[in-house]
Amino acid sequence: MSDKNRIDAPALEALHAALGADRLRRDVPLAPFTTFKIGGPADFFYEARTADELATALLVARQTGIRFFLLGMGANILIGDLGFRGLVIRNAAKHTQIFPEKHRLWAESGAIVYPDLIELAVNHGLSGLEHYVGIPSTVGGALWQNLHFLSPPPERERTMFIEEVLLEADLLTEENERKTVSVEYFEFGYDYSVLHRRADIVLAATFQLRPNSEARMREIMAANLEWRALRHPPLDTEPSAGSIFKKIQGVGAGRLIDECDLLGTRIGGAEVTHRHANIMINRDGATAADVRALIAHVQDVVKRETGYQLETEISFIGEFAPPSEAAPYKAPKPPDVMTASERIAAQKEQAA
Ligand SMILES: Cc1cc2nc3c(=O)[nH]c(=O)nc-3n(C[C@H](O)[C@H](O)[C@H](O)COP(=O)(O)OP(=O)(O)OC[C@H]3O[C@@H](n4cnc5c(N)ncnc54)[C@H](O)[C@@H]3O)c2cc1C
């Protein structure tokens, strides 16, 4: 570890005083806190249980100059095998409140979108969040990336974004000010918000929902969960970070990867799943070095074969060992798994 990344004694004392020595843990493996189940240890680790604790942890880290990372559900990141030098603040601030007469739901930013938020809203007959059923995300992560999914079946004619139901959010700004901002502040785009360019932190958010019948919302949820089960690797047995590469307008990263015959390509324990060409899974004790090598291999092949340069959608956090040097090979498709092209062919056959 380089000395400049070490936490010195006065900074550590300030951390202890602000957060409590018993709550600040050392050398905590981060893999279990990510959906990929990959990543080395954090030198220091703190779990914030309320929005105030979160603000305090961020302020003390900023004031002492300690390097920090704010972790939600770890569903859109790859953490390096060498871990994180500094403080990882895990957002476990999960309080929620519903205002049925105003059709509003308030949640601290560590609240989990599904099931916690969605069940609360749907049980109160409030609609707007149910589209995001089955997506692993905290409220903070959802605003960071502008969580999105397709509109309900049968049309599925457009992409819906969480910005559509966000009313306002409480932030700790880059300038260490606590303030409430409206949805416009976020400059939302596809996989984008102002949080990508400003170090503001979401402490809590208020969603403006609409009344709807619970039966209709449950119908949408069931359809969306079925859609996911057919296309996505199950997280409990095939850990992943969702889509690895950004969408390319008009083509789709997954289609390019499939066209280049890369389904099932493995390096070490990391694999391009047959289920979804744009998702890599931790098949067998994958390291971040395996995933990085697989990403580079896929990018090289796609560039060579199609001319497109794939860009990663996930964030790379902490310190990485050099990418694995193991040679890529193709793993056979498990008999119970359907690829996207097989699914489309089966649907066409059924329709004919
Ligand atoms: C199987 C699977 C399916 C997925 N499907 C979809 C999908 O359909 N649609 C979709 O949009 N995404 C999808 N994703 C991606 C992922 O679920 C989202 O990006 C999600 O919003 C990540 O939230 P998180 O809490 O895990 O954030 P993390 O991965 O923990 O963090 C992501 C970034 O957000 C920052 N952040 C977290 N909390 C805050 C906060 N309070 N304030 C400021 N910054 C913060 C972090 O510092 C980090 O930079 C999928 C992922 C998986 C694994």
The ligand as an SDF file (V2000), in Angstrom:
LIG
                    3D

 53 58  0  0  0  0  0  0  0  0999 V2000
  -28.9670   -8.5300  -12.1880 C   0  0  0  0  0  0  0  0  0  0  0  0
  -28.9570   -7.0320  -12.3730 C   0  0  0  0  0  0  0  0  0  0  0  0
  -29.9490   -6.4400  -13.1430 C   0  0  0  0  0  0  0  0  0  0  0  0
  -29.9620   -5.0530  -13.3310 C   0  0  0  0  0  0  0  0  0  0  0  0
  -30.9520   -4.4980  -14.0880 N   0  0  0  0  0  0  0  0  0  0  0  0
  -31.0150   -3.1580  -14.2090 C   0  0  0  0  0  0  0  0  0  0  0  0
  -32.0900   -2.5440  -14.9350 C   0  0  0  0  0  0  0  0  0  0  0  0
  -32.9980   -3.2000  -15.4490 O   0  0  0  0  0  0  0  0  0  0  0  0
  -32.1230   -1.1950  -15.0340 N   0  0  0  0  0  0  0  0  0  0  0  0
  -31.1440   -0.4180  -14.4660 C   0  0  0  0  0  0  0  0  0  0  0  0
  -31.2280    0.8160  -14.5770 O   0  0  0  0  0  0  0  0  0  0  0  0
  -30.0950   -0.9670  -13.7860 N   0  0  0  0  0  0  0  0  0  0  0  0
  -30.0150   -2.3000  -13.6310 C   0  0  0  0  0  0  0  0  0  0  0  0
  -28.9690   -2.8650  -12.9560 N   0  0  0  0  0  0  0  0  0  0  0  0
  -27.8820   -2.0160  -12.4180 C   0  0  0  0  0  0  0  0  0  0  0  0
  -28.0660   -1.6120  -10.9420 C   0  0  0  0  0  0  0  0  0  0  0  0
  -29.1010   -2.3460  -10.3530 O   0  0  0  0  0  0  0  0  0  0  0  0
  -28.3870   -0.1080  -10.8230 C   0  0  0  0  0  0  0  0  0  0  0  0
  -27.3740    0.6790  -11.4050 O   0  0  0  0  0  0  0  0  0  0  0  0
  -28.5800    0.3180   -9.3590 C   0  0  0  0  0  0  0  0  0  0  0  0
  -29.1690    1.5930   -9.3480 O   0  0  0  0  0  0  0  0  0  0  0  0
  -27.2940    0.3360   -8.5440 C   0  0  0  0  0  0  0  0  0  0  0  0
  -27.6350    0.7320   -7.2120 O   0  0  0  0  0  0  0  0  0  0  0  0
  -26.6870    0.3930   -5.9760 P   0  0  0  0  0  0  0  0  0  0  0  0
  -27.3740    0.8370   -4.7320 O   0  0  0  0  0  0  0  0  0  0  0  0
  -26.2810   -1.0230   -6.0140 O   0  0  0  0  0  0  0  0  0  0  0  0
  -25.4320    1.3290   -6.2610 O   0  0  0  0  0  0  0  0  0  0  0  0
  -23.8760    0.9270   -6.1200 P   0  0  0  0  0  0  0  0  0  0  0  0
  -23.5270   -0.0490   -7.1890 O   0  0  0  0  0  0  0  0  0  0  0  0
  -23.5730    0.5540   -4.7240 O   0  0  0  0  0  0  0  0  0  0  0  0
  -23.2050    2.3270   -6.4630 O   0  0  0  0  0  0  0  0  0  0  0  0
  -23.2310    2.8220   -7.7740 C   0  0  0  0  0  0  0  0  0  0  0  0
  -22.7460    4.2920   -7.7540 C   0  0  0  0  0  0  0  0  0  0  0  0
  -23.7290    5.0890   -7.0890 O   0  0  0  0  0  0  0  0  0  0  0  0
  -23.1030    5.8680   -6.0930 C   0  0  0  0  0  0  0  0  0  0  0  0
  -24.0740    6.0740   -5.0090 N   0  0  0  0  0  0  0  0  0  0  0  0
  -24.6910    5.1150   -4.2730 C   0  0  0  0  0  0  0  0  0  0  0  0
  -25.4960    5.7010   -3.3520 N   0  0  0  0  0  0  0  0  0  0  0  0
  -25.3750    7.0330   -3.5170 C   0  0  0  0  0  0  0  0  0  0  0  0
  -25.9420    8.1640   -2.8400 C   0  0  0  0  0  0  0  0  0  0  0  0
  -26.7730    8.0200   -1.8040 N   0  0  0  0  0  0  0  0  0  0  0  0
  -25.6130    9.4170   -3.2660 N   0  0  0  0  0  0  0  0  0  0  0  0
  -24.7500    9.5590   -4.3270 C   0  0  0  0  0  0  0  0  0  0  0  0
  -24.1660    8.5360   -4.9810 N   0  0  0  0  0  0  0  0  0  0  0  0
  -24.4730    7.2850   -4.5760 C   0  0  0  0  0  0  0  0  0  0  0  0
  -21.9400    5.0130   -5.6270 C   0  0  0  0  0  0  0  0  0  0  0  0
  -20.9790    5.7750   -4.9120 O   0  0  0  0  0  0  0  0  0  0  0  0
  -21.4480    4.4820   -6.9580 C   0  0  0  0  0  0  0  0  0  0  0  0
  -20.6480    5.4350   -7.6010 O   0  0  0  0  0  0  0  0  0  0  0  0
  -28.9440   -4.2460  -12.7390 C   0  0  0  0  0  0  0  0  0  0  0  0
  -27.9450   -4.8620  -11.9500 C   0  0  0  0  0  0  0  0  0  0  0  0
  -27.9590   -6.2260  -11.7600 C   0  0  0  0  0  0  0  0  0  0  0  0
  -26.9070   -6.8430  -10.8830 C   0  0  0  0  0  0  0  0  0  0  0  0
  1  2  1  0
  2  3  1  0
  2 52  2  0
  3  4  2  0
  4  5  1  0
  4 50  1  0
  5  6  2  0
  6  7  1  0
  6 13  1  0
  7  8  2  0
  7  9  1  0
  9 10  1  0
 10 11  2  0
 10 12  1  0
 12 13  2  0
 13 14  1  0
 14 15  1  0
 14 50  1  0
 15 16  1  0
 16 17  1  0
 16 18  1  0
 18 19  1  0
 18 20  1  0
 20 21  1  0
 20 22  1  0
 22 23  1  0
 23 24  1  0
 24 25  2  0
 24 26  1  0
 24 27  1  0
 27 28  1  0
 28 29  2  0
 28 30  1  0
 28 31  1  0
 31 32  1  0
 32 33  1  0
 33 34  1  0
 33 48  1  0
 34 35  1  0
 35 36  1  0
 35 46  1  0
 36 37  1  0
 36 45  1  0
 37 38  2  0
 38 39  1  0
 39 40  1  0
 39 45  2  0
 40 41  1  0
 40 42  2  0
 42 43  1  0
 43 44  2  0
 44 45  1  0
 46 47  1  0
 46 48  1  0
 48 49  1  0
 50 51  2  0
 51 52  1  0
 52 53  1  0
M  END
$$$$
